[in-house]
Amino acid sequence: MIGRNVYVIYFALALFLVVSCDQDSESYSPVKMDITEAVYSSVTVQPDSLYDVFASVNGIVQSVEVSEGDSIKAGEILIRISNTVPKLNAQNVEFSLEQARRNAGENSNILNGILE
């Protein structure tokens, strides 16, 4: 009984293969022609190394000495910064010193007021 079932399965399989193989199948062959379609995409190109640069002083950018994509070396000037704060601080100290000398002199109104 088992032998007969195996033969039936083999016969059904062979019959299926014979029936499913069609001799009139379509065939395709490549054709050389110009490309008429384009594919558009949006990408972001990122460098493999990215560095952040910070100034050690505050101020206004006076000029930029390099352009994007330029190669630079250590110690090279990248940006010139206009910083008038140290100059103003030095002037304020000079004015304060002058005022302190006037207040400490013999004709000082502050010292005369204290001594009286």
Secondary structure, 3 states (H helix, E strand, C coil): CHHHHHHHHHHHHHHHHHHHCCCCCCCCCCCCCCCCCCCCCCCCCCCCCCCCCCCCCCCEEEEECCCCCCCCCCCCCCEEEECCHHHHHHHHHHHHHHHHHHHHCCCCHHHHHHHC
